[in-house]
Amino acid sequence: MTLFTHQAQNQLKRDAPLATRMRPRSFEEFVGQEHIVGTNKALRKSIQANQTPSLILWGPPGSGKTTLANLIAKVTKNHFSSISAVGSGVADLRRIVTESKDRLGMNNQRTMLFIDEIHRFNKSQQDVILPHVEDGTIVLIGATTENPSFEVISPLLSRARVFTLKPIEENQMGKIITNAAKDIDRGIGSQMPKLDNDSMKLLIALSNGDARIALNALELATISTEPDTSGIRIITKSKIEDVMQNRSQIYDKTGDNHYDTISAFIKSIRASDPDASIYYLARMIEAGEDPMFIARRLVILASEDVGLANPQALSVAVATQQAVHFIGMPEGRIPLAEATIYLASSRKSNSANAAIDEAIQDVKRIPSEPIPLHLRNAVSDLTEDLGHGKGYKYAHEYSGHFVRTQNMPKSLENKRYYKASDQGDEIETSKRLLKWWGKENKDNQ
C-alpha cells in the first residue's frame, strides 16, 4: 500500500457518514440483538471460538446485519471477503471461490464470504457457491431484508443457520445516538450537539428502528445547527423534523413488509376493527403502496368476507376502485378510507365463498352426470324428440314466482352448498329459502 493510498483511505474514513464511522469495533460496543449475540448465546460463543457456521442474517434495514458481519470478521481467524449482490456477479463469485481454494491449500485458512443483500442473487448465482459452502471451503454470511425462505435457494438455506434480527428498540436507539453524540474520535462529540428529551424521542420515533437513519439524521441536524456562545449546538424538535421530513417507512412493495401489511389490513377488516384497518391503510398509503392494489383487495374482501350478509358491500368496493382510478392520489385516500370503514363495520359472511369452493371440489371429484332433461334447451326437433325441456316448470307462472323442482343431477339431489349465515341480509334470505324448500339453510346446520 502506497502512502497516497493510505492517506486516501484515512480521508474516506473521516468523510464517511456517521453511521459508518460509528460501527462497533467489538461485541462490547454492539447494541441490540441480545437474543442472538448476547454474552452466553451460542452464536456469540461459536464466533469467539472461531467455529462460525454459515449464516443468513435476516432483518430490517439498520438493524446491524453488516455490523455483525464486520465484527465476525474481526474476531474470526478466517480470511474475510465482502461483496454486495447489487454490484457483483458470477465472475466475482468464481474468483473468490478460486482464491479461497488456493488459500485453503497453501495456508489451511478458510474464507468467510459476506454477501450483502443476498436476496438479489438469482438461483444460478447462488448455485455457484453452494458446493463450496457444502465442503467447507467457504463460510457464508448472507444478509437480507427479505424472507430467506423465499429468496435463498433451499439447498443453500439448508446448509446455513438463519438468525432473525429485530428492529432496534427505543432504549437501545437512545444509547446509540448518545454514544455518537459524545464520541470525539469517530462521532460528532467535538461539535458538542445537545438533544433535549423531546428532540431525542422524536429522532428515535422517526428513525423507525433503523440506526443508520438515526445517526445520519443526527449528523445532518448537528452540522446544520449554529453553535451558541459556548459552542454547544442545541438540536431542537423542529430541527429534527426538518432533517427527517417524514418517518422512515420499512416497506418494500415486493417484499415481506408489503405482504405483512396488506395481510394485517385484510385481517383487521375481517375482524370488524375499523380503527386497526384504517391504521394499516395509512401505513400503506404513506409507504407509497399502489392504491389500485389496495382497491382490488377491498373488492375481493367485499365478496369473500362481507358477502351476502351485506350485498351492497361489493358495490361500494367496486365504486371505490373506480373512484380511485378516476381521481388518483392523494384524494383517492378518502374513498379508500370510506370503503375500509364501511367493510370493517359491516356484518360478515363467507357463505358465497364457501359454497363455490365446495361445489368446485365436487365437480373435481364426482363424475359429471348428465344434466336433467327438463333443464336442457330444446334447440332443434331432434333435441325436442329426445325430451330436452320436457316437464320444465316456468317459475313466473306460479304463485309467488316459485315452484319446487329437482334441478340437481341424481347423485347430488340432497346436496346443499349454500348455507346462509345468521348475519345481516342473510337472516331474511334463510327464512325465504326455508319457506320455499322446507329446509334450513344456515351454516350451523
N, C-alpha and C positions, 0 to 999 in steps of 0.2 A: 504494500500500500504506500503510495507516494504521500509526501507532506501535504500536497494540494488536495488529494482525495480525502485525507484525514481531516483537514480543515473544513472541507465541503460537508462531510458527514456531521461534524460537530455543529456547523451552521444550520443544517437541516434539522437536527435535534432541537436546537434553540428556537427555530422558527416553526416547529411542528405545533399543531393545535394542542391546547391544554390537556384534552382528554388523552392524547398520545403521550405527552410528556409525563403525565401522572400515572401511567400504567404501573401497577405494583411490581416491585422488584423481588418480593418474597411472599410466601404464603401468609406471613405475619401482617403484611400490608394489604392483602387481598380482603375486600369487604363483601360480604354476602355469600350465598351458595353454601352455607354451612352444612346443608343436608347431603352434599357430595364431597366437599373438601374440608370439612371440619377436622379438628386435630385427630380424632380417633376413627375417622371414616376410612373405609377400605381403599378408596381411590387415592386419598392422600398418602396412605402408608405404602401403596404399591408404587407411587411416583417416587417417594423418598428412598425406596429400596431398589430403584432402577429396574422395576419389573412392570412397567406400564403396559397394559393391554391396548389393543386397537380400540379407539373410542369414536363415538359420534356424539358431539355436543350439540344439543337441540335447545334453543331458547330464543327469546325475542331480542331485537337489536339492543345493544348497550348493556346486556346482562353479564358480560365478562367472558364470552367464548374465546375470543382471540387472546385476551389477557391470560386466561387459564392455560392456553396452548403455549404462550411465551414463557410462563412460569415453569411448565413442564420441561421446556427446552433448557431452561437454566439449571434445573435440578438434575435432570437425567444426564447420563454419560453417553447417550446415543448422539449421533450426528443429526442435526435438525435442519430440514429443508421446508420452506414455506412457499406456497403458491396460492393464487386466487383462481377459482374456477371461471371467473369473469373474463380474465385475460389470458388464460392458459389452455393448452390443447393436448392432443395425444402425443405430439412430438416432445413436449415438455415432460410429460409423464414417462415416456420411454427413456429420455435422457436421465431422469432421476433414478429410474429402475436400474439402468446400466451402471451409473455411478454407485448406487447402493450395493450392487453385486461386487463391484471392484473393491469397495470399502470393506465389505464383509470378508472378502477373500484375503485382502492384504493386511488389514488391521483387526479383523474379527470384531468389527464395530457395526452394529445395526443402524439403520437410518430411520429417523422418525419424520414422517411426511405429514405436514399440516396443510389441509386443503380447505381454504375459507370458501364459504358458500358452495359446498359440495353438491347441493341440490341442482346447481346449474350445469353440472356434468351430465351428459346423456348416458344411456346404457353402455354404448360402445366405449366411451371414455372411462367409465367406472370399471368395465371389464379388463382394461389394460393393467390395472394394479391388483386385481383380485388374486391371481396366483401368487403374487409376491407378498401379499398380506397373509395369505394362507400358509406359505412356507417360512414366514418369519423374517424375510429379507427386509421388509418394511413394516414399521409400526405406524398405522394410520390414525391420524386425528382429524376428523372431519367436523366442520362447523356449519350449522344450518339453522335458518329460521323457519323452515318448513318441516312438516311431519316426515321423519325419515322412513316411516313405513310406506309412504307413497313415493318418495323422491330418491331413495337409495335402493339399489338392486338387492333382492333378497339374499343372494349368496354372500355379498359383502356385508350386509346387515347381520347375518348370522355369525360372522367372524369378528364382530365388534360389539362392544358394550355401549348401549345408549344411555347417556346421562342427560336428564332434563334440567335446564337452568331456569330459574324463576326471575320475573322482573325484580329489580332492586326495590327493597322495601323502603318506606319513608324514612325511618330512623337510620337505615344504612346509607341512603342517599344523602341525608344531612351530614353524616360523618365524612362521606366522600367529598362533598362540597367544602366543608370546613377544613379538611386536610389540604385541599388545593389552595384555598384562600390564605392559609398560613404558611405553606411551604415556600421558602425563599429560593431554593436551588432550582426546583423543577416547576413549581407552581407560580402563583402571582402574589405571593406574600410581600415581595418588595414594593408592590404598588398599593399595598395596605387597603384592600377592599373591606367594607364592613356591611354586613346584611343584618337588618333587624329581624325579629321573629316573623313579621308578616311577609317580608320580601323573601325570606328563606322558605316559608311554607308555600308561597306562590311558585317559586322556582322548582321546588320539589314536585308540586302538583302538575305543573305544565310539562315537566320532563317525562312524566308518564312512565316511570320506572326505567328510563334509558339514561345511564350515567354519562354516555358520550354527549347527549344533547344538553344535559345539565351543566357539564363542565365547559363546553364550548359557549353556551349562553352566558355563563358566569364570566368567562374571559371577555366576551364582547361587551357585556354590561360594565365591566371594570374599565376597559380602555376607552369607553365612550362616556365615562363619568369624570368630571373635573375634580381634582383633589381640593379639599378645603385648606385653610391656612396651616393646619398641622400635617398636611399630606395625606389625610385619610379620605378615601373615596366612599361616600355613603351611597350604597346601592338601594334605591327605593323600589317600591312596588311598581310604580309607573315605568321605571327603567326596565324592570324585568318584563313587564307587559310589552314594552317597546321592542326589546330584542327577541322575545319569543313569538310575538304576534298571536299565534294560536297554539293550543295544546297539541303536542305531538300525538298523532293517532297511529297506534300499532295496527296496521291494516294492510293487507295485500289482496287485491281483487281476485287473485287466483290461488291464494294460499289458505292456511288454516284459519286465520282471523276472519277472512271472508265467509267461510263455511260455518265457523263457530257463531259468528254474529247473526247471520241470517237464520241459523238454527234456533238461537235464543229468541229472535224476533218471532218466528213462527210458533214456537212452543209457548211463548208468553201470550200470544193471541189465542191459541188453542186453550190455554189455561184461564181465559177470560180475565186477564190482568191488563187493563188499558194503560196503566202507568208504566209498567215494565216494557210493554210493547212500544210505546212512544219513545222511551229512553233508547231502546235498541235501534229504532228508526232514526233517531237523531244521531246516533253513533255512525250509522251507515252513511247518512247524508253528509256529515262533517268529514268523513273519510273519503268522500268522493265516489261512493258506490254508484253504479249505473241506475238511475231512477226507474228505468224501464224494467230492469231486473227485479227491483222491489215490487213494482206494479204487477208483473207477471206472477210473482209468488203470492200476491194478495188474491189474484183471480183464482189460482189453484186452491188456496186455502178456503175461499168462499164456497167452492164446490165440495172440497174434501172434508172440511171440519165444521162449517156452519150448515151447509147443505139445505135439506128440506125443512129444517127447523125454522129457517128464515130464507125462503127462496129469493127475496129481494136482495140478499147479500151479494149474489152473483152479479146482479145489475149494477149495484154500487161499485163493485170491484172493476167491472169492465168499463164503467163510466170513468173511473179513476185512471185507468190505463189510457183511455182516450184523452182525458184532460191533461195528464202529464205529457203525453206525446204532443198535444196541441200547444200548450203554453210553455213547456220546458221548465228549467230551473232558473232561479231559486223559488219561483212562485209555485212550482209543482210540489213543493214540500207540503203545501196546505191540503190539496186533495189527498195526498198520501197519508197525511195525519188524520184527515176526516175518515177515510176508509179504514185505517188501522183501528181507530177508536170504535167505529161502528161494528167492525167484525169482532173485536175483542169483547164488546158489550152485548153481542148477540147470543141468543140461545144456540147450542151446538148440537149437531147430529152428523154422524158419518154413515148414515144408513144407505145413501146412494152409492158411496164408495164401497161399502161392504157388499152391497147387492151385486154390483158389476164384477167385483173381484171373485165372488163365489160363483157367479154364472160363468165367467171365463174359465175357472178351474173345471167346472162340469163339462164345458164344451171341449176342453182338452182331454179329459179322462173318460168321458162317456161316448160311445159310438153314436154318431149322428143318426137319429131316427128320421123317417120320412115326416114331413110337415103334415099335420092333419088335413084331410081333403077339404074340409069346409073353409079352411083359411087360405087355400090356394086360389089363384086367379084363373078363371076360365077364359083364356085369351084366344081360343080357337074352338072350332067344332069338335076337334079331337079331344082337347083337354076337357071340354064340357061332357063329352061322352064318357071320359074316364072318371067323372064325378067331381072334378075340381069346382069348388064353390058350393057344392050341394049341401043343403042344410045350414048354410050360413045365416045367422040372425043379425039383422041390421039394428044396432043398439038404439038409434034415434026413433025407431018405430015402436018402442016400448015405453011404458010408464017410467018416468024419472030418467029416461035415456039410458037405461041399463037393463041388460038381460044376462043371466048367468049362463056361461058356456064353458066348455072344456077346450082350452087353447094350447095346452102343453102336449108334447109327444107322450106316448103312453107310459113310458118308464118314469116320467117326471110329473105325473098327474098331480101328486100331492106336494110337490116341491115348492117351497117359499123362499125367495131370495130377498125380497124387500121386507124388512122388519122395522116398522116405524118406531122412532124413539118417543119418549114422553115429553118432548120439548117443543115449545113454540107451535108453529103451524101443524106439526105432525100429530098433535093431540087430536085435532079435528079430522085429519087425514085417516088416523087409525079408526076413529068412530065411523067414518064413511065406509071404509073397507070392511069393517065388521058388519055393517048393515047390508052391504052388497053380497059379501061372500060367506057371511055367517061364521067367521073365524077371526080370532085375534091376530093383529099384525103388529105386535110390539116386539122390541128387541129383547125383552126379558122372558119371552115365552119359550 
